[in-house]
Amino acid sequence: MKRQRWILAGMIVLYAAMTCINLYQWLRPLSQYPVAARGVLDAREWDFASQGIIPLQGEWEFYEGVLLEPRDFRKQDTAAAPRYLQVPEGWKNVIHTEAGNGFGAGTYRLIVEVAEDNLYGIRAKKIRMSNRVFMNGVEVGGSGRPAVTEEPFISSNLPVLGAAGAEGGPVEIIIQVASFNYLEGGLVQTPEFGFMGDVLKRRDHDRLADTILVTILLTFSLYFGAMFRQWDKEPYLKFFSFFCLAAGLFYSIDNEIIAAGIVPSLTFPFLQKLLFFLPIATFLFFTHYVYSYLEMRDNLIFRWLRRIMYAAMALIWVLPNYWFVRLLNPGGVLLYAVTFAVILHAIFMSRSKGRMATYYMLIGVFFLTTSWLFAHLRYQFALDNPYYMIATPLLLVFSQAFLMSDRIREAHRKSEALAGQLIAYDKQKDEFLAKTSHELRTPLHGIVNLSQSLLDDKLSPLPAEHRENIYLLHLMGRRLVGLVHDILDMNRIRHGQLNLHRKPVDLRSTVRFVMETLSLSAAKKEVRLADALPDGLPLVLADEDRLRQILHNLIENGLKFTPLGMVTVSAEQHDNRLRVVIADTGPGIPEDQLPRLLRPFEQLDASSGIQGGLGLGLTIAKELAELHGTELEVRSKPGEGSQFAFMLPIAPGFAESAAAAEAPPESTDYFERSEERVQGTQHILIVDDEPANLKVLIDAVRAAGYSYTAVGSGEEALSSLLSERKPDLVMLDLMMPGVSGLEVCREVRSRLGLAELPVLMLTASGQAKDVLASFEAGANDIVQKPFELAELNARMQSLLAMKSSSDHAVRRELDFLQAQIMPHFLYNSLNALMGLSYKDGDKLRETIHNLTTYLRHKFTFVFEGEQVQLEKELELVRAYLAIEQLRFGSRLEVVYHIDAAAASCKLPPLTLQPIVENAVRHGIGPKPDGGRVTIRINRSVNEVIIRVEDDGVGMSETALKTLDGEQGRGVGFHNVNRRLQALYGRRLHVSSRAGEGTAVIIQLPEGSEP
């Protein structure tokens, strides 16, 4: 930091020294040009070709009070004798007339001796305040209208350029000059003389320099103005833009006055007012810029300075110009000096903040001071502007531009850092939202399911006073589940994670499905849903799932806020688009509330009739409609209901009605009925209206080794079910034109139960309402498309395994198995499977696997001989306990301590499992808090010891004696005891205490090992 300060200080000192040297040379130039004497300038020794142009300085002939032309000098009786005036010099204290000191009229004349015949030019920039220029008898230019009296006089101070040829003689230059107001007259700046080409080149260079300077300043003005429009919280951009604008306009009317070339109608009084106005505006805006950038507090001095500047700028346009000419030197210099002091005070006060901006500001102030000093001296002494002074205002602007770019870069760096933090926070928010929604959905679904089970319980119905409360709890749970889903959908839409999959969709079928879904919920009985869709509607091009979501949200909104009446869905065709309208007869919405209606998380006033919820349903419908390339229109009046409408494009090639479109099109994509039957394998009915999906399902079924029948519509599916052999599984698409998957499923359930014919529903939507509608219709399981083949196979096999298990349980009613399998256990297991099919597919497959393992061992142990391996018996035990844990939940804990060396022994089938079942049913079951079952298997000397313990309710001594002497039937305690005694001459060892639990020990001799 110190090094940067020293570098800046060195740069300022160096530039100050160079400025002082240049200023001295500018004010005191070394005279090396020929000088006029007594009206004659001898330039015959001057090489114009190599040395360039010369200033016409020195003594000129001057004829006071008259305006002479070339012909007047050719007469012998010229009226007045000439005086000799120095050029450059004004008329102050030289001419005294009634108009005042320095005001009047006169004629300048100079003879220039040249050695070479050529085209010579003259360039005069400041001849106050009007003039006519003659060369060798020809008028070559002028500015304003010179006159000997004030009335016809017109002031102007524009540069003059003229040319004339010199043919074997000198060049006579005559300049008429007049000034009666504003400024004293005279040739205040030396005219330039030389070859016309050189004069033009000098003029063009000056104009180019002024044009570059003005263009850069105006460009920066536009640039910083545009930046302020983007970042309006940074007012210093606005003030610096105004500063550049004022400075650019000032330089456009100074020196070469390039503004006059653009707007020739500019008058001198107006230009002079601008010359007074713009420097004050420049200093005012720069002071504002310094205070704003340095974030300085307003103070009394600055406030009064602003007021004085504003007042002066206003008076300039009101009062005559000559007032300000007289006040310019004392008043203007004092005003600018105070301004510099105020700026330096602000910079000095901000120095303690340790900002590099302070030093950049000092550089800017230095350049501003230099520019003002040169401009003031140039105006006072009518000097030419040195070329190097073009750099001063540019350095001022560039230094501040670098300063502001540094701040913008720092702000950008902070913005990037903040953006990184925001991205991290956004990611954390998304993770939090996902985790929170997951954590919320689990208990909410639990609330919904438990409350529903309480409401549906026929064995222990709720009392009327509690039933109403549980029903209210159930409704609130469903509402909260819907809100969680809405938040997740809104989050996906905002993050662009929602992609549409457009295809031809039957609007009538979609509306019917949505109405059926909403009819399952607790809709108001006083409100009726009406399908007013006309016949012959064409298919629309839309994302089927998202179209259903739009319709669901809009219709549900109408149901929710319509106390009495109906909600109607209608549509009409407009060219190649279909306009869908959802209208209700609710209370309506005031017009001033409509703009807020579709905003997220926006709740309208209670008086509007729309209240409750998070306000996301309509917002999601609006966003989804916009994703479809349309807008959601809202029309509503209080007391007349509301209308929501949106447009959908008609699917190309499906301009005919949807009913006609349902006929098989003549294309290779249409899939005809397909069937493949293999004797001895399970048979699956596949139903899907999409040929590609149907082909995928057929391949999956065929690869799994099953036979199949594939159809492409709900009507064909119903026909196949009625006319052919009953399949083992139906794989059914949820949404189909005509007869939907829900209707097919309801028809199946009206004839066959869940276990008699499982239904695996297929849907592209994973929304809870679709899942709920599927299970309400009687589906066993549901798979979301697009699906993984592994998942499809697993669910398909699980349902087929469940059906096989159910069929075997029904068909095999052998006496021994009837005694072995407790009917209530099987029924409880099947009920658990039905419950899991609504909730958790993975758990369902695991439970079915455990059930099939349990049943398989139960069925096969009888035929495997007198002994089975302990590992197989343990597999049966684990399957049984897994099923019981599903029923008991956290009330049942199982602990295994198994010696691996002992697991290879053999024992009679169904020896360990009945003991474990007794421990669960009679030990843990009656205990309200549940308990633990521990299975220990150890190798001892010449025997294997199996110990089954529970910490359940236990038994009294009387119960123990009764158990030991009681003869029972079935594969229970007594059957196991009897078989152990018959095979090994050993009995079960039972110990128990009431309230402490029971322990059963099985001792197998080592000879039982294989």
N, C-alpha and C positions, 0 to 999 in steps of 0.2 A: 504493500500500500504506500509506504514512504517513497519507494522508487518511482511509482506512478506519479506521486505528487511532485517530485523533483523534475520529472520529465515534463509534466504539464507546466510547471513554473518556468522551466528553461525555454519551452516553446513560446510562452507568452512574452518573456523578456526578449527573445530573438525576434519575434514578430514586431514587438514594439519598437525595437531599434531599427529594423528595416522600414517600418512605417514612418519614423521620424526622418530618416535619411531621404526616403521618397518624397515626403511632404516638403522638405526643404528644397529638394531639386525641382519639385513641381512649382513651388512658389518663386524660386530663384533660378530659372533655367539659364544655362550657359549660352550666351549669345554668340552664335556662329553664323547667323544668317545676315544677308545684306539689309541695311536699314535705310528707310526713306529719309530724304533731307529736302525740305522746302518743296514738297510735293512731287519729288522725283525719286524713284528707286532704281538704282543701276544694278541690274542682274545679268549683265552681259558676261561677267566672269563666272556665273553660276551654271553648272552643268545639270540641267533639269533631268536629263536622261538617267544620270547615275546618282545624283545627289537628292533627287526627289523634289517635293514641293517646298515652298518657303512661306513664312508668315509675312503679311504685308504690314509690318510694324514700322513706326517712325512718324515723321511729320507729313501730314496730309494737308492739302489745300482745303479750307473750309469757308463756305459762303453762308453767313448767318442770315436767317429770316427769309431765304429764298430757296425755291426748289428748281434748280437749273437742269436743263437737258443738254445733250451733246451739241445741238445746233446753237445753243446760247453761247458756247465757248468759241464757236467759229466766227462770231460777230466781233467786230473791233471795239464796240462800245459796251463791253460787259459792265453791268450796273455797279457792282461793288468790287472792291479790292479784296483779295483773299486773306484769310488768317491761316495760321498754321497750327493745327491741333495734333497732339500725340495720339496715336492709335496703338494699343487699346486704351481708351479713357472715356469716361462719361462726361455729361454736360454739367454736372453739379459744380456750382461756383464758376462756371464758364459762360453759361447763357442765362440771362435774367429777362424774363418776359412777364406779362400779366398772368400767364398760367402758373408761374412760380419759378423758383430756382431750379435750373436744369431742364425746364420744359420749353418747348418751342419747335422750330423747324430749321433745316439747313441742308447744304449740299457738300459732300466730300468729293475730292478729285485727286487722283494719283496717276502719274505717268510711270509705267514700268518699262525700263529699257531691257530688251532681250536681244540675244545674239542669233537666235535661230527662229526661222519661220515655222510655225506649228499651230495646232489648235490648243489654245490655252483655256483653262477653266478657273473659276473662282468659287469658293465655298465659304459662306458667311453664316454662322450659327446664332449669334446674338447681336442683332441690330435693333435697338429699342427706339420706338415701339412699333414703327412701320417703316417700310423702305421700298425703293425701286432701284434696280442695279442695271447700269449700262456698261458695255464693253465695246470700245472702238465704234461708238455711235449706235450700237444696237442694244435694245432693252433685253436682258437675258433672264430676268426674274425679279421677284419682289415678294413682300409679305405685308398684308394689311393695306391701308390707303393713306399715304403721307399727304399732308396738307399744311398750308401756312396758318390756318385758323382751326379752332377746335371742332366746329360744327361738322365739316365733311370728313374729319379725321376718323379712321378706324384702326384700332390697335391690333397688332399681331406680332408674334415673336418666333415664327417658324424658321427653320434653316433655309438658306437660299443657295442654289447651285446654278451656275451659268457658264457659258463658253463662247469664245470668239477667236477668230483666226488672226494671226499676226503676219502681215505680208510686207516684209521689207521695212518695218518700222516699229516703234514702241506700241505698247498696249495702254490705251487710255481707259481708266476705270472711274466711273461717276456713280455715286450712291446718294440718293435722296433719302433723308431721314427726318422723321417727325415724331414727337411724343408730347401729349398734352395731359395724360393721366397715368395712374398706376405706378410707373417707374420713370426716373429721369432718362432722357434720351442719350444717344451717342453710339459709336462703335465700341461697345464695351468688351468685345472679344475680337481678337485679330483675325481678319479674313485670311484664307489660305489660297495660294496661287501656284500654278504649275501646269504641266501637261494635263489635258483633260482626262486621259486614261488614269493617271496617277491620282488625280483629285477624286475621280469616281471610285477608285479602289479604296482610298482612305474613307470616303463616305460609306461604302459598302461594309468595310471592316467595322466601322463604328456601329452601323445598324445591326450587323450580325452579332456583335458583342451584346448590344442592348436586347436583341431578340432572344439570344441564348439565356441571358440573365432573367428576362421576364418570363420566358417559357418554363424555365426550371422552377422559378418561384410559384407560378400559377399551377404547375404540375404538383408541386409539394402541397399547395393549398388544397387541391382536389384530393390528393392522396390522404392527407391527414383528416380532411373532412369526411372521406369515406370510412376511414378508420374510426372516427368518432361515431359515425352512424352504426358501426358494428359494435363498438365498445363505448356506449354512451355514459358509462359510469366513470370515464376518464375525461373530465372537462378540459384538461390541458391540451388534448388533441384539438378540440374546437378552437381554443384561443390561438394555438400556433397555426392552425389553418387560416384563421382570420389575419394573423400577422403576415403570413406569406402572401395572402391575397392583397393586403394593403401595400406591402413592399413591392409586389409585382406591378400593381397599378401605378405606383409612384415612379418606378423606373421606366414605365411605358410612356410617361409624359415628361421625362427628363432627358437631357442630352439631345439625342436625335429625334425625340418626340415621335416614336413609331406609332403611337396611338392615333396621331393625326392622319397617318397614311391609311389606317383602318376606318376611321370615322372622320372624313374631311370636314364635316360641319362643325367640329369642335371650335368654339370661340375662345379667344384669349381670356376673357373674364372667367369663363368656366374652368379653363385649364389652370388659371391662377388660384382659384378657390380649391381645386384639387391639390395643388402644390402646397397649400396651407393645411388642408384637411388631412391628407394621407399620412404625412409624418407624425401628426398627433395620434391618429388611429394606430399607426405602426407601434409607437411607444406604449400606447394604452394596452393593446393586445399582448405585447411582449411582457409587460408588467403583470397582466392577468395570468399569462402562461407561467411565469416564474412562480408566482404565489400559488397557483393551482398545482404545479408539478411538485414543488417543495412542500405542499400541504401546509402552507403557512396560514395562521389565523388572520382574519381581517383585523386591521388596526385603524386608528383614527386618521393617521397621516395618509394612508392609502385610500381611505374612504373620501377624504377631502380632495386628494389628487384626482381621483376618478371623477368627482363632481365637477372640478374645474375643467378637466379635459372634455367631459361631455358638454359642458356649457360652451367652451371655446369652439368645439366642433359644430355645435348648433348655431352659434353666432356667425360663423364663417359664411353660412348660406343665407344669412339674414342681412348682415351689415355690408356696406360697400367695401371693395377690396383695399382701397387706399388706407383705410384704418389699420388693417393688419400689416400693410407694408411698413407703416411707421412703428407698429408694435413688435415687428418681427425680431429685430435685434435684441432689445432689452427683454421683452416679455417671453419670446420664444426660447431664448437661451436659458433664461431662469427656469422656465417650465421643464425643459429637457434636463437641466442640471438636477432639479428636484427629483425628476423621474429616475435618473441614474442613481441618486442617493437612496431612493426607496428600494430599487432593485438590489443594490449592493447591501443594504441593511437586511433584506430578506435572505440573501445568500449567506451573509455573515451569521445570521441567527440560526440558519439550518446547518452550519458547519459543525456545530456540537453534536449533531446526529450521526456524524461519521459517514456521510454519503458521498460517493464519488460524483453524484449529480452536482454538488457544489462547485467542483472544479470545472466540469463541463459548462456550467452556467457562467462561471467567470470568463471562460473562453468566449462564450456567446456574447456576453456583455462587452468584452473587449472589441470584438468584431463589430458589434452594433455601434459602439462609440466611434470607432474608426470610420465606419460608413457615414455616420451622421456628420462627423467633422469634415470629411472631404466634400460631402454634399452641401453643407452649409457654406464652406469657403468657396466652392465652385459657384454657388448661387450669388454670393456677395461680390466676388471678384470676376465673375463671368469667365471662369477658366475652363479649359477643355478637360474632359475626364480622362485620366491616365488609364492605359489598358489594364495594368495590373490591379486596378481597383475593382474590376469585375469579380475578382476572387473573394473580396471581403464579404459581401452579402452571401455569396455561395458558401464560404467557410462557416459563416454564422448558421445558415440553414443546415448544412451537413453536420456540424458539431451537435446541434440539437437533435437532428435526425438520428445520429449515432447514439445519443443519450437515450432517446425514446425507444430506439430499437433494443438497446441494452435492457431497458425496463421491460419491454415486451418479451424479450428473450427470457428474462428472469421470471416474468409472469407465466410464460409458456412452460418454463422448466417446472415451476410450482404447479401449473395446471397438469403437466404430465405426471408429476408425483401424486397430485390429488387424484388424477384419473386412474393411476395405478392403484391407489388406495380404494377409490370407488369401485374399481373392477374387483379388487379383493373383497371389499365389503359386499358388493353385489353377489359375488360367488358365495360368500358366507351367508348372505340373505337367502340365496336360492337353496343352499344346503339346509339352512334353518327352516325355510319354507317346506322343503321336501320332507325333512325329518319331522317337523312339527305336524305337517299334514298326515304323514304316516302314523305318527303317534296319536293324532286326533282321530283318524279314521278307525283305528283299531278299537278304542273304547266307544266311539260313536256307533260303530257297527255292532259292538257288543250290547250297547243300550238298546239299539233298534231291534236286534234279534231277541234279546232277553225279554223286552217288553212285548214283542210280537208273540213269543212263546207263552208268556203269561196270558195274553189275550186269547190265544188259541187253545189253551189248556182246557180240555173237556172233562178230565178226571177231577181236577180241583179248580173249578171256576172261581173267578174273583168275585167278591161281593160288589154290588152295584156302585157303592160309594168309592171303592178303590179302583174299579174298572175304568171309571172316567178319568181318574188321575193318571193311571198307567197309559191310557189311550193318549192323553195330552203329552205325557213324557215321550211316547212313541213318535208323535207328530213332530215334537221339537227336535228329537234325535234325527229324524229324516231331514228336517230343515237344515240342521247343522251339517249333515253329510253333504247336502246339496251346495251349501256355502263353501265348504272345503273344495269341492270339485270345481266350483265357479272360480275360486281364487287360483287354482292350478291352471285352469284354462286361460284365464286372463294373463297369467304370468307367461304361459307359452306363446300367446298371441303377441304380447309386448316384445318378447325376445325373438320373434320371427321363427319360432320352432314349430309352427303349425303349418303344415303343407297340405294343399288340397289335391285330391285325386279325382279329377272330373271325369264323368262318364254319363251316358244317357240314363236318366232316372225318371221313373213313373211318379209324378207328383201325387196322383190320387192314392196310390198304394202307400206312399210315404206319409201323407196326411192321415190315412186310416190307421197306420201303425202308431203314429203319435197319439191319436185320440184313444186308441186301445190302451196304450201305456198309461195315459193320464186317467183313464177310467179305473185303473187299478188303485190309484192313490185316493186319498181321502178328499175327493172333490166335493164342492158344495152341491147338495141335492137340488137347490133352487136354481142352479145355472145349468143350462143345457148346451152341449156341444153340437154344432150343426155343420155338416159337410155340404156346402153349396157349390161345389166344383161342377162346372158344366160337362156334359158328355163330349167325348171326342177330343180331349186335351192331348196335345203332343208331348213327347218326352222332352225333358229339359236337360241341359248340360250343367251338371253340378256335382259337388262332392256329396254323396248320399248321406253319409254320417253327419256332416256339418249342416246339410239342409234340414235333417231331422232335428238337430240341435237348435237351429234358428226357429223352426216351427214350434218345437217343444217350449222354448223360452217365451215366445210371443203368446202362444195359446195359454200356457200356464199363467202368464201375467194377466191375461184377460180373466181367467177363472179366479185368480186370487183377489182381484180388485173389482169384480162385478158381483154385487150382493144379490141381484135377482135379474134374470133374463137369460141371454144366450151369448155364446162366443161363436162366430161364424167364420169359416174359411172359404174364400172364393177366389176365382182367377179369371183373367180375361187376356186374350191374345192381342198384342200390338206388333204388327209386322212380324219380325223374326224373334220377338221376345214375349215372355209370359209375365204378366203382372199378378203377383200373389198378394191378397189382401186378407188380413186378420182383423176382424171388427168385433167389438164388444159393446154391450149396452150398459156399461158402468157409469160412474158419476162424471167422467170426463176430466180434463185437465185444463186449468186456465192457460191462456196464450202466453203469459209472461213466464210460466213455469216450463214451457216446452223445451227451450234451449238447454235446460239443466237435466232433462229427463234421461238423456243417453250418456251422461257423463258417469265414469266409474266412481263408485263409493259415494254417490250423490243421492240424498234423500230429499224428496219434496216436502213442502209443508203439509201438515195434516189436513188443512182445508182443501188441498188439491185432490184428496182421495187416494193418493199414491203414497204409501208409507210402509215401512218395514223392510227388513232385509238389508243387505249391503249395497243394493243397487247395481248388481253386476249382471243380472240376467239380460236386461235390455242392452247393456253395453256390449256384452259378448255377442248378442244377435247382430248388433250394428257392425262390430268388427268383422264378424264372419261374412256378413253381407258385402262389406267392402272388399274382403278377400275374393269374393266372387265377382268383383267388378261392378257392383251396384251400390246404391245408397238405401238406407232404411228411412222411408218417409213416415212422418208422424202427423196425423191430423186429429184434433180433438177440440171439443167445446164442452164446457160445463153443462151437465144435464143431458148431453146427447151421446155420450160414449166416446170411444177412441178407435182410430184406425191406424194400423201399421201395414205398410206396403213396401214391397221390393220387387225388382225385376230380375228375371232369369232368362238367359239365352236359350232358344230352342235348339235341341241337339241337331247338328247337321245330318241330313239324311233321314230324320225322324219327324218330319213336319206333319206326317199323318198322325192320327190319334194313337194314344198309348195302347188301346185295345187292339188296333190293327198292327201296331208294332210288336205285340206279343206273339203274333204268328211267326213261324220260323222264317227268317230272311233267307233269300237265295244267295248264300255266301258259304265259303268253305269254313267259316268260323263256327257255323251252327253245329251243335253236338247232338246227334241222334241217340235214342235209347241204346244203352250198352249193358250186356249181361254176361257173366261168366260164373258158372256153378261147378264146384268141385265136390264130389261125394265125400262126406265125412268131415268137411271143414265148416267152420262157422260162416254164416252168410250176413253180409252188410248191405243195407239199402243206402245209396248215396244220392242226395238231392241238392242241386245247385244250379242256378240259372246262368252262371258264367262258364262257358266251355273250357276256358283255361283252368279255372279252379277245379272243375269236374275232372279234367285230365290229371291234375296233380293228385287229387284224392284217389282216383282209380289206381294210379301208379303206387301210391302208398299202401293201399289195401292189398293190391296184388303182391307187392314185395313182402308184405307181412304173412302171406300164405292163406288169405281168406278169399272166399268167393264173394261176388258182389252183383248188385243190380244198380245201374246209374241212370237217373232220370233228370230232366232239366226244368221241371216246374212242380209246383205244389199239387196241381191237379193230377199229374202223372204219379206222384208219390202216393196220393190217396187211392188211386186206382190200383196201383201195385199192391198196396197193403190189403185191399179188400179182395183181390182176385187171386193172389198167389200165396205161397207158403210164407208163414211169418218169419221175418229175418231175425237175426240175433242182436242186431244193433242198427239204429238209424242215425246217419250223419246228415244233418239238416241245416241248410242255410237259413239265416234268420230273415233276411229281407229278400223277397222275390216278388216280381209283378204278379198280379192276379191273387192267387191264394198264397199268403205269406207263410213263413216257417212257423210262426206262432199258431196259425189256424191249423196247420198240419199236426203240430204237436198236441194241440187240444183234442183233435179228433183221435189221435193215438191214445191219449190218456182216458178218453171216454170209453175205450174198449179194453185197454191193457194197462196193468199197473207198472210202477217204476222198475220193479225187478223182472217183470215178465218181458218187457221190451225197452231196454235203455235207449235214450235219445241224447246224442251228442250234438249240441247246437253250435253252429259256426257263424261268426259275425265279424265284420270289419270294425265294429265299434266296441270299445271296452268300457263304455259308460255304464254307470251303476243302474240306470233306469232300464237299459236294454237287458242287462244281466238279470235284474229282478223280474222283468216281464217274461224272460225265457223260463226262469224257474217257476214263476207263477203258472205258466202254461204247461209245466210238467217235464221240463228238460232235466236230465240227470247231471249233465256237465256242460260247460261252454268253453270254446276255444276261440281266441281272437285271431283274425286274419290281418296280415300275413303271419302264418304260424311256422314254427320249426317242425320239421318232420318227426324229429325225436319226441317232441312234446305230444304231437298228434298221435304217434304210435303208442306212447305211454298211456295217454288217456283212453285211447281206443281199446288197448289191451286190458286196462283196469276195468272198464265197463263190461267188456266181454268176460273177464274173469269173474266179476261180480255176478253176471248172469249165469255163468257156469256153476258157480258156487250155489246160487239160489236154486238152479235146476237140480243139482245133485242133492241139495238138502231136501228138496220136495220129493224127488224120485226114490231115493234110497231110504226106505223106512224099515230097515231091518230091526229085528227085536233087540239085538245086542246094541246097535247104535242108538236106538231110542233110549236104552238104559244109560248109554255113555254120555250122550249130549243133552245138556239141560236146555229145554226149549227156550226158556226166557233169555239165556245167554245169546243164543243165535238171533233171536228177535231183537234184543238190545243192540247187538252188533250191526244188524242190518239197519236199524234206526240210526245208529251212529254214522253208518255209511251214507245214508240219505242226508243227514245233517251236514256231513263234510262235503257232499257234492255241491252244496250251496256256498261253501266258504273257501275251502283249501284243497285244490286239486292234488298237490304233492302229498299232503297228509292223507287224502283219500286213497291214492295209490299205495302208500305205505300201509294203511290200515287194511286195504283189500289183500295186500300181500300177506300181512299177519293173519288175516282171517283164513285165507286159503291155506297158509301153512298149518294153521291150527286144525282146519277141517281135514286137510290131506293126511296129517298124522293120525287124527282120530279115525279116519276111514281105513287107512292102510295098516296101522299097527296090528289090527286084529288078524290080518292075513300074513304077517311077516314071521310068524313063529312065536315061540314062548319067550324069546328074549330079543331086545333091540339094544343098540348102542346108546350109552348115556348121552352122547352128543345129540342124537336125534330127539331123545326125550327132552333135553334142554332147549332144543330148537322149538319144540311144542310149547314148553313153559314160557319161553321168551315171547312167542307170538301171543299166547294167551294174556300174559301180563301187559303187553303193549296195548292190546285191545281194552283191557280193564283200566289201564291208565288213561286211555282216551275218555272213558266214561267217568272215572273218579277224578281226573284232573290232578291238582296238587295234593289231594287227600291221600293219594297212594304213592308211597316211595318204595322202590325195590333196590336191594343191595345184593350183589353177587360176590362170593368169595370161593373161587373154584380152583382146585389144584389141577394143573394141566395134566399131570401124570395120572390123575384119577379119572379124567374125562373119557378115557378109552374103554372103561369097563362096560359090562352089559347088565341089563336088568329087565324085569318083565315090563311089557308095554303098559302105558298109562298107570305108572306107579307114582312118579313124582308129581305129575300135573294135577291129579285129584287132590293131593295134599295141599299144594299151593292154592288150588281153587277154594278149598275149605278155609284156608287162612285168610283169603281175600273176602269171601262171602260172609263167613261167620265170625271172623276175627276183626277185620278192618271195616267191613260194611256197616255194622251197627254203630260204630264209633263216629260221633258227629265230626270230630276234627280229623278223622282219618288216621293213618299210621304207616308203619314201615314193615315190609316183609323182607327177611334176610335169608338167603339160600347159601349154605356153606357145604362144600364137598371137599373132603380131605382123605388122603390115603393113610391108613394106620397099619399096624402089624396084622398081616393076613386078612385085611378087610378094608372096605371103603365105607366111610361114614358120611351120610347125607343128613343135614340138619336144616329144618325149615322152621323159622321163628317169625312171630309177629308180636307187635306190642298193642294188639287190639283189646277187645273187651274181656278176653279170657273166659275161664269156666270155673265154676265152684267144684268142690270135691264131689258133691252129689252128681253134678253133670258129668264129671269124669268117669264115675262108676257106671253111670247109665250108658255112656258112650262105649265103654269097654264091654258091656254085656249085651248091648242092643244089637239085634240083627237087622240090617237094612238091605236095601236092594240098590242096584246100580253100581257104576264105577265110582264109588265114593270111598270114604274112610274104611268101611267094613270090607269092601271088595278088595282093596289093596292089602289090608291086614290078612285077609283070608288067603290071598295068593302068595304072599310072602311066607306065611306059615306053611303052606303046602309045598312050596319050592325049597325053602331054606330052613324051615323049622324055626323061624324067627318072627317076632311081632314088632309092630310099631311101638316106640317108646314115646309116650305123651306126658308132658308136664304143663300145668297151667294154674294160674291164679286169677281170680276175678279182678278185673280192672288193670291187670299187669300184662296180659298176653299169654300166648301158648307157644310151646316148642315141641316139634315132632322130629324124632330121629329114626332114620332108616339105616340099618346095618346090612351091607352086602358082603358075603364071604369072598375072599380073594379068588376062589375057584370059579366065581362067576365071570371073571375077566376072560377075554378071548385069548 
